Structure formats: structure tokens, C-alpha cells
Amino acid sequence: MTRITTFYPRRGRVSGRHEDALTRLWPAYGVDIAHPTEPPTDLPLDTAALFGRRAPLVLEIGSGMGDATVAMAAADPGRDYLAVEVFPPGLGNLLAVVEERGLANVRVAQGDALHLLRHMLAPDSLAAVHVYFPDPWPKLKHHKRRLIQPDNVALLRSRLAVGGVLHCATDWADYAEQMAEVLDATDGLANLHDGFAPRPEHRPVTKFERRGIAAGRQIFDLLYRRTS
């Protein structure tokens, strides 16, 4: 079966600083995710070994350059953050800043987050999932590539522990409506607000959010808790 990807595999230019961070820090901080077309032979990810402790785990899907990851992890030292990204410059920047800030509770993974969820993360293992400004795939023919789809959300829900929170944000109104429709229809998820959520203070302003605001688009947050 052909698997539909939810991201565009950009590469971009990797600066010397970012390349140095990737080379030096990946063995200690990095997680390689197999290509989605390869057989799922990954061993379950030992997050206690990865972080050197057992703590609630937050998964961030699409961390970009890592600004939000760093801000949230620094303000939340009691939880561990696993940031997933496919963009090498973003991974390199995040690793460099993690080292500069001395953050012990951040690790990075490169590859398809859905493969990570299916084959490397155990059910009920996540305290939270953050999906901030995912690719909106604005053309109608590409909507099938959007991350927030019924099957994907069912997978996300299964990896959240009961009481865990799925937090999505977007600046595309039609995607926000689709997100709400899918999340509302998912068994075992409950909206923490009556409709869209007020902007949470704990979510840092991201580059994509600033672009959306500059373009005159409204920002939508959705927070749902796993109830069963």
C-alpha cells in the first residue's frame, strides 16, 4: 500500500554551525527514524535510556528551527521533550541551542513522525503531543496529506496516556475547522474548551505564527485530553 506523506522533504543549506552540531551532538541527542518505505524493524525506543531518567514525555511534531521547543523545555524541566523534524538545518540549530542553553531534557529525531509513533513509541507513553503549524497543504487535491486525519489522530490518541493532552495550532482557517471536526469525532478525546482555545501562554510564538499574523490570518489553538 502506498503511504501518503504529510510533509515535504526539504533539505536547505546547512550552515557550518549547524553541521558541526549535527556531527558532534547527534550520537548523544539524536534518534534516527527509518524511512517509511522500509520494513518496520525498529526496536521500541527506550526513552529512559535516551534521556537518562524516567519523566513524562512530550512529543513535538515538526519542530522547525526549534525555537518553541527550547522555550518550552527550558520552562518545563520536569518533563522531557522529543522534537521530530525532517529539515536538517532545523535539527542542527536545535541541537546547537540545546547545547548552548545546557538543556538536558531535549532530544531530536529525524524522519517521519508517524513511523516513529507506529513502530518506536509504546501505547500510553506520552504526556502530551504538540502539533504547531503543520504544513496546511492548502490546495484541495493535497488535503489528504494533512497530518490531522482520522487515522493519524487515532494513532496519536493511542500513544497518549490517559489524561495526556494533544495541542494543535494553525493559521489556516479551513484546516482549523477540519482539525476540530476530526478531533471532536475521535473516541476518547475531549475538548478542553468550548470550541477553539484561547491562545495558551505556555505556547511560544513561532516563526510560522508570526508569518500568519503578518499575512492577516487568525491563529487557532485546539487542546484535547485523552479520557479513555
Secondary structure, 3 states (H helix, E strand, C coil): CCCCCCCCCCCCCCCHHHHHHHHHHHHHHEEECCCCCCCCCCCCCCHHHHHCCCCCEEEEECCCCCHHHHHHHHHCCCCEEEEEECCHHHHHHHHHHHHHHCCCCEEEEECCHHHHHHHCCCCCCEEEEEEECCCCCCCHHHHHHCCCCHHHHHHHHHHEEEEEEEEEEECCHHHHHHHHHHHHCCCCEEECCCCCECCCCCCCCCHHHHHHHHCCCCCEEEEEEECC
